[in-house]
Amino acid sequence: MRKEDIDYSVYLVTDRRNKTDEEFLNIIEEAIKGGTTIVQLREKTASTKEFYELALRVKKITSRYGVPLLINDRIDIALAVDSEGVHIGQDDMPADIAREIIGDDKILGVSASTVEE
């Protein structure tokens, strides 16, 4: 999947709170069936192992439907599961360093709250 061909029109940012893993995965799959065009897996409290294992399961779903997966904040997880990219915030690694690590073929999203950012 080329970065230039990605449709950002229906962008899902996940929230797993108060859901079992199966409920969470079902929600993602149903969202994709309903028109979601890109998924950002956001896990603020998961351990590295838990995040990795969940990301593998989500990647299996997104790949089945040809929908790109971005990993929130965790370049290591993004690379480990071969997601289409990563999304970082202003308090994370600098974007230029993140780009060097993930390469030019991956998506790099960066949060911005102001024009200056």
N, C-alpha and C positions, 0 to 999 in steps of 0.2 A: 504494500500500500504506500503510495507516494504522498508525502505531506501536502503537496499541492492539490491532491484529489479529495482531501478530507472535508466532509460536510459538518460544519460546526452549528448547524441550525437548531438542533435539539440536544443540548449538552446536559447530561446527567451528572451531578455531583452526589456521591452516595453518603448515606448516614445510616449506620447499622444499629444504632441505639435501640434497645428494647425489642430486638428481633433475633430469632434463632438464625444460624447460618443458612439453613434451608429456606426460611422465609426471605432472608436477605437476597440470596441468589435467585429465588423465584421472582422477586420484585425487579431485579436487574433484567432478567430474561423477558418478563412481561413488558417492561419499559422499552426494551429494544423492539419487541414485536409491535409495540404501539407507536414506534417512530423515532425513538432515541437514536441519534446518529453518532454519538461519542460518549464514552463513560470515563469519569474521573473517580478512581477509587481513593476515598479519603478515610484514613484510619488514624485518629489522633492518640488513641490509648492502647492499641494492640502492641504486643511484643514483636520483635523482628520476625521470629519464627511464625507467630500467628498471622502477621501481615503477609508474609511470604506465602504461606499455605492458602490463605484466602485469595490472594492475588492470582495464584495459579488456577484456582477454581473459577474466578471471575474471567480470567484470560481465556479459559476454555469456552466459556459462554460467548464472550465478545468475538472470539475468532470464528466460532460456528456461524455467526451472523455477519461477519465482515465489518464489525464495528470496532474502531480503534479504542484502545484502553490507555489512559494516562494514570500514572501513579502519583499521588499527592505527596510532596516533600521528600520522598525516599528514592534517591537515584539508585541506590544499591538494589532495592526491590525491583525497580523498573528494569534494570539491566538483568537481574536474575530471572525474571519471568519473560523477558524479551517483549515488554509492552511497547506500544508505538511511541510512548513519550512519558514525560514527567511534568508536573506542575509544581513550581516552587513559590514561596512567599518572600516578602522583603527581608525577613529575619533568617532565611535559609542561606544556603550557599550562593555566592554571587553568580548571576546568570552566565557571565562569560566563562567561568570555571565549569559550571554545569554543562554548558555547550561543549566544551573541550572533552569532558568525560563521556557524554552520551553520543557525541558525533553529530554530523550535519544531517543524517538521514532520520533522526528522531525528532518528535515534536517537543518543543520547550515552551511551556506556558509559565508566565510570571505574573503574580498578583500586582496590581497597581491601584492605589487609592487616589493618587494625584497625577496631574500631567507630568510633573517632574520625575516621578518614579517610572 
